[in-house]
Amino acid sequence: MIVITQLQPITILFTLPEDQLQTVAQRMQKGTLPVDAYSRDDQTKLTTGKLLTIDNQIDQTTGTGRLKAVFDNRNNELWPNQFVNVHLLLETRKNATVIPSAALQRGPQGNYVFVVKQDKTVEVRPVTIATTEGNLVQVASGVVPDEMIVTDGQDKLQANSHVEPHQQGPSQSPGNQNASTPPPQNPNPANPNPGRRNHGGGPRTSGNQNSGTASQ
């Protein structure tokens, strides 16, 4: 017996929570939804395809629905039964204010961040979160671009604690700044990061890790 497997195109089956399926279906009616396939560790983008169908049944055991995406796979980036992460792009929000997720703190009153003021003291600022993508959080309200926020050492801070901004080290990403609380008040570092506008990216709905399935 000979088994013939088609690689070009190839499809990927993945799942999403049932409460997200209606949003996906509405977006599909407006146009094609791009789907990115990433490596097992979710660090390397392999290829881009498009959403093909949504299954008409919900798995009652897991509360999820199955979706199918198709990829041209011209360079054989995907193989049958390969384990991948799927990123489904629903919309792009331009000029959104985003901050590192490490800056976000949670308390009894909700989400907040430490904002560094001009006198190098910090202010506790409540924030409203719109969406999260990877290590970035889109903020609907609470901070504005170019404000400096603390991304490390928040457990040592309180309102009006003093921090000392300094230039980023070589191992940090461009655009970030650090601050450390000068001794003896607080020997632990606090790393502020300026909030910024997100001009190109958008919120994505990420599917579970699933096996790539070759079309028959």
Sine and cosine of phi, psi and omega as CSV:
sin_phi,cos_phi,sin_psi,cos_psi,sin_omega,cos_omega
0.00,0.00,0.69,-0.73,0.01,-1.00
-0.91,-0.41,0.75,-0.66,0.05,-1.00
-0.95,-0.30,0.84,-0.54,0.02,-1.00
-0.96,-0.27,0.84,-0.54,-0.02,-1.00
-0.91,-0.40,0.77,-0.64,0.01,-1.00
-1.00,0.06,0.77,-0.64,0.00,-1.00
-0.96,-0.29,-0.38,0.93,-0.06,-1.00
-0.72,-0.69,0.97,-0.26,-0.01,1.00
-0.99,0.17,0.14,-0.99,0.03,-1.00
-0.74,-0.67,0.48,-0.88,-0.02,-1.00
-0.89,-0.45,0.42,-0.91,0.09,-1.00
-0.82,-0.57,0.76,-0.65,0.11,-0.99
-0.99,-0.16,0.74,-0.68,0.05,-1.00
-0.56,-0.83,0.17,-0.99,-0.08,-1.00
-0.84,-0.54,0.43,-0.90,0.12,-0.99
-0.68,-0.73,0.45,-0.89,0.08,-1.00
-0.85,0.53,0.58,-0.81,-0.09,-1.00
-0.87,0.49,-0.48,0.88,-0.02,-1.00
-0.96,0.27,-0.12,0.99,0.05,-1.00
-0.99,-0.17,-0.19,0.98,-0.11,-0.99
-0.92,0.39,-0.60,0.80,-0.01,-1.00
-0.90,0.44,-0.65,0.76,0.04,-1.00
-0.89,0.45,-0.68,0.73,0.02,-1.00
-0.89,0.46,-0.68,0.73,-0.01,-1.00
-0.88,0.47,-0.64,0.77,0.02,-1.00
-0.91,0.42,-0.64,0.77,0.02,-1.00
-0.93,0.37,-0.57,0.82,0.02,-1.00
-0.89,0.45,-0.55,0.84,0.00,-1.00
-0.92,0.39,-0.37,0.93,-0.03,-1.00
-1.00,-0.03,-0.22,0.98,0.00,-1.00
0.38,-0.93,-0.01,-1.00,-0.02,-1.00
-0.95,0.32,0.69,-0.72,0.02,-1.00
-0.97,-0.24,0.87,-0.50,0.02,-1.00
-0.95,0.30,0.56,-0.83,0.01,-1.00
-0.78,-0.63,0.79,-0.61,0.05,-1.00
-0.97,-0.24,0.71,-0.70,0.09,-1.00
-0.98,-0.21,0.80,-0.60,-0.01,-1.00
-0.90,-0.43,0.32,-0.95,-0.01,-1.00
-0.91,0.42,0.13,-0.99,-0.04,-1.00
-0.83,0.56,-0.62,0.79,-0.01,-1.00
-1.00,0.09,0.05,1.00,0.07,-1.00
0.90,0.43,0.43,0.90,-0.03,-1.00
-0.95,-0.31,-0.48,0.88,-0.10,-1.00
-0.92,-0.40,0.83,-0.56,0.06,-1.00
-0.98,0.20,0.81,-0.58,-0.06,-1.00
-1.00,-0.02,-0.75,0.66,-0.05,-1.00
-0.19,-0.98,0.17,-0.98,0.00,-1.00
-0.84,-0.55,0.69,-0.73,0.06,-1.00
-0.72,-0.69,-0.50,-0.86,0.00,-1.00
-0.59,-0.81,0.44,-0.90,0.03,-1.00
-0.96,0.29,0.75,-0.67,-0.08,-1.00
-0.98,-0.21,-0.81,0.58,-0.06,-1.00
-0.54,-0.84,0.31,-0.95,0.17,-0.99
-0.87,-0.49,0.77,-0.64,0.01,-1.00
-0.89,0.46,0.53,-0.84,-0.04,-1.00
-1.00,-0.04,0.22,0.97,0.03,-1.00
-0.75,-0.66,0.55,-0.83,0.05,-1.00
-0.98,-0.19,0.71,-0.71,0.10,-1.00
-0.97,0.24,0.95,-0.32,-0.08,-1.00
-0.92,0.38,-0.40,0.92,0.00,-1.00
-0.95,0.33,-0.67,0.74,-0.07,-1.00
-0.97,-0.25,-0.23,0.97,-0.05,-1.00
0.93,0.37,0.53,0.85,-0.02,-1.00
-0.81,-0.59,0.32,-0.95,0.10,-0.99
-0.87,-0.49,0.50,-0.87,-0.02,-1.00
-1.00,-0.05,0.61,-0.79,0.07,-1.00
-0.80,-0.60,0.44,-0.90,0.02,-1.00
-0.82,-0.57,0.77,-0.63,0.08,-1.00
-0.89,-0.45,0.53,-0.85,-0.02,-1.00
-0.89,-0.47,0.61,-0.79,-0.04,-1.00
-0.75,-0.66,0.66,-0.75,0.04,-1.00
-0.88,0.47,-0.63,0.77,0.06,-1.00
0.84,0.54,0.64,0.77,-0.08,-1.00
-0.90,0.43,-0.50,0.87,0.00,-1.00
-0.97,-0.23,0.26,0.96,0.04,-1.00
0.83,0.55,0.71,0.71,0.07,-1.00
-0.95,0.30,-0.43,0.90,-0.05,-1.00
-0.91,-0.42,0.53,-0.85,0.01,-1.00
-0.75,-0.67,0.46,-0.89,0.03,-1.00
-0.82,0.57,0.68,-0.73,0.03,-1.00
0.93,0.38,0.22,0.97,0.07,-1.00
-0.95,0.31,0.61,-0.79,0.00,-1.00
-1.00,-0.03,0.85,-0.53,-0.05,-1.00
-0.68,-0.74,0.27,-0.96,0.19,-0.98
-0.97,-0.23,0.62,-0.78,-0.06,-1.00
-0.90,-0.44,0.75,-0.66,0.08,-1.00
-0.90,-0.43,0.89,-0.46,-0.01,-1.00
-0.97,-0.24,0.89,-0.45,-0.02,-1.00
-1.00,0.05,0.89,-0.46,0.00,-1.00
-1.00,-0.08,-0.64,0.77,0.00,-1.00
-0.33,-0.94,0.33,-0.95,0.07,-1.00
-0.89,-0.45,0.83,-0.56,0.01,-1.00
-0.96,-0.27,0.96,-0.29,-0.04,-1.00
-0.99,0.17,0.47,-0.88,0.03,-1.00
0.86,0.52,0.51,0.86,0.06,-1.00
-0.99,0.14,0.56,-0.83,0.07,-1.00
-1.00,0.03,0.85,-0.53,-0.03,-1.00
-0.83,-0.55,0.51,-0.86,0.04,-1.00
-0.73,-0.69,0.36,-0.93,0.09,-1.00
-0.90,0.43,0.64,-0.77,0.01,-1.00
-0.89,0.46,-0.41,0.91,0.02,-1.00
-0.91,0.42,-0.35,0.94,-0.01,-1.00
-0.98,0.19,-0.35,0.94,-0.13,-0.99
-0.98,0.22,0.79,-0.61,0.06,-1.00
-0.89,-0.45,0.44,-0.90,0.00,-1.00
-0.81,-0.59,0.74,-0.67,-0.01,-1.00
-0.67,-0.74,-0.06,-1.00,-0.01,-1.00
-0.85,0.52,-0.48,0.88,-0.03,-1.00
-1.00,-0.06,0.04,1.00,0.01,-1.00
0.90,-0.44,-0.32,-0.95,-0.04,-1.00
-0.98,0.19,0.56,-0.83,0.04,-1.00
-0.41,-0.91,0.25,-0.97,0.10,-1.00
-0.71,-0.71,0.31,-0.95,0.13,-0.99
-0.99,-0.10,0.89,-0.46,0.01,-1.00
-0.98,-0.19,0.76,-0.65,0.00,-1.00
-1.00,0.08,0.84,-0.54,-0.01,-1.00
-1.00,0.02,0.10,-0.99,-0.06,-1.00
-0.89,0.45,-0.47,0.88,0.01,-1.00
-1.00,0.06,0.21,0.98,0.06,-1.00
0.92,0.38,0.40,0.92,0.19,-0.98
-0.96,-0.29,0.29,-0.96,-0.09,-1.00
-0.96,-0.29,0.50,-0.86,0.05,-1.00
-0.87,-0.50,0.69,-0.72,0.08,-1.00
-0.99,0.14,0.88,-0.47,-0.12,-0.99
-0.86,-0.51,0.91,-0.42,0.10,-1.00
-0.89,0.45,0.61,-0.79,0.01,-1.00
-0.74,-0.68,0.46,-0.89,0.08,-1.00
-0.95,-0.33,0.81,-0.59,-0.07,-1.00
-1.00,-0.08,0.76,-0.66,0.04,-1.00
-1.00,-0.03,-0.75,0.66,-0.01,-1.00
-0.30,-0.95,0.27,-0.96,0.00,-1.00
-0.80,-0.60,0.69,-0.72,0.05,-1.00
-0.66,-0.75,0.95,-0.31,-0.01,-1.00
0.89,0.45,-0.82,-0.58,-0.01,-1.00
-0.99,-0.16,0.33,0.94,0.05,-1.00
-0.87,-0.50,0.56,-0.83,0.01,-1.00
-0.83,-0.56,0.79,-0.62,0.10,-1.00
-1.00,0.10,0.80,-0.60,-0.04,-1.00
-0.98,-0.21,0.84,-0.55,0.02,-1.00
-0.99,0.17,-0.53,0.85,0.02,-1.00
-0.33,-0.94,0.39,-0.92,0.07,-1.00
0.86,-0.51,-0.62,0.78,0.06,-1.00
-0.72,-0.69,0.35,-0.94,0.02,-1.00
-0.80,-0.60,0.34,-0.94,0.01,-1.00
-0.81,0.58,0.57,-0.82,0.05,-1.00
0.98,0.19,-0.07,1.00,0.19,-0.98
-0.96,0.26,0.55,-0.84,-0.03,-1.00
-0.99,-0.14,0.76,-0.65,-0.04,-1.00
-0.81,-0.58,0.47,-0.88,-0.05,-1.00
-1.00,0.07,0.73,-0.69,-0.02,-1.00
-0.90,-0.44,-0.03,1.00,-0.02,-1.00
-0.44,-0.90,0.55,-0.83,0.06,-1.00
0.98,0.18,0.32,0.95,-0.05,-1.00
-0.90,0.44,-0.42,0.91,-0.03,-1.00
-0.91,0.40,-0.27,0.96,0.02,-1.00
-0.99,-0.14,0.02,1.00,-0.10,-0.99
-0.95,-0.31,0.40,-0.92,0.19,-0.98
-0.55,-0.84,0.07,-1.00,-0.02,-1.00
-0.83,0.56,0.73,-0.68,0.04,-1.00
0.97,0.26,0.17,0.99,0.16,-0.99
-0.89,0.45,0.52,-0.86,-0.05,-1.00
-0.99,-0.12,0.70,-0.71,0.08,-1.00
-0.78,-0.63,0.33,-0.94,-0.03,-1.00
-0.84,-0.54,0.97,-0.23,0.03,-1.00
-0.90,0.43,0.58,-0.81,0.10,-0.99
-0.53,-0.85,0.25,-0.97,-0.09,-1.00
-0.92,0.39,0.49,-0.87,-0.01,-1.00
-0.91,0.41,0.46,-0.89,0.09,-1.00
-0.99,0.12,0.17,-0.98,-0.05,-1.00
-0.91,0.40,-0.35,0.94,-0.05,-1.00
-1.00,0.04,-0.06,1.00,-0.06,-1.00
-0.99,-0.11,0.32,-0.95,-0.03,-1.00
-0.97,0.25,0.49,-0.87,-0.01,-1.00
-0.87,0.50,0.59,-0.81,0.07,-1.00
1.00,-0.08,-0.30,0.95,0.02,-1.00
-0.99,0.11,0.46,-0.89,0.12,-0.99
-0.77,-0.63,0.45,-0.89,0.02,-1.00
-0.93,-0.38,0.37,-0.93,0.16,-0.99
-0.62,-0.78,0.60,-0.80,0.09,-1.00
-0.82,-0.57,0.57,-0.82,0.03,-1.00
-0.99,0.15,0.87,-0.49,-0.13,-0.99
-0.93,0.38,0.60,-0.80,0.08,-1.00
-0.93,0.37,0.42,-0.91,0.08,1.00
-1.00,-0.03,0.02,1.00,-0.10,-0.99
-0.86,0.51,-0.69,0.73,-0.07,-1.00
-0.34,-0.94,0.95,-0.32,-0.06,-1.00
-0.98,0.18,-0.12,0.99,-0.07,-1.00
-1.00,0.03,0.59,-0.81,-0.04,-1.00
-0.97,0.25,0.50,-0.87,0.14,-0.99
-0.77,-0.64,0.85,-0.53,-0.11,-0.99
-0.98,-0.20,0.95,-0.30,0.06,-1.00
-1.00,0.07,0.47,-0.88,-0.01,-1.00
-0.69,-0.72,0.78,-0.63,-0.02,-1.00
-0.94,0.34,0.73,-0.69,0.13,-0.99
-0.89,0.45,0.48,-0.88,-0.05,-1.00
-0.55,-0.83,0.27,-0.96,0.06,-1.00
-0.99,0.13,0.62,-0.78,0.08,-1.00
-0.98,-0.21,0.96,-0.29,-0.12,-0.99
-1.00,-0.02,-0.38,0.93,-0.12,-0.99
-0.87,-0.49,-0.56,0.83,-0.10,-0.99
-0.98,0.17,0.09,-1.00,0.04,-1.00
-0.42,-0.91,0.23,-0.97,0.00,-1.00
-0.92,0.40,0.65,-0.76,0.01,-1.00
-0.83,-0.55,0.54,-0.84,0.16,-0.99
-0.98,-0.18,0.88,-0.47,-0.09,-1.00
-0.99,-0.11,0.79,-0.62,0.06,-1.00
-0.99,0.17,0.19,-0.98,0.06,-1.00
-0.94,0.35,0.25,-0.97,0.12,-0.99
-0.93,0.38,0.75,-0.66,-0.05,-1.00
-0.61,-0.79,0.28,-0.96,0.03,-1.00
-1.00,0.08,0.69,-0.72,0.15,-0.99
-0.93,0.37,0.70,-0.72,-0.06,-1.00
-0.86,-0.52,0.83,-0.55,-0.01,-1.00
-0.95,0.30,0.65,-0.76,0.07,-1.00
-0.94,0.33,0.57,-0.82,0.01,-1.00
-0.98,-0.18,0.00,0.00,0.00,0.00
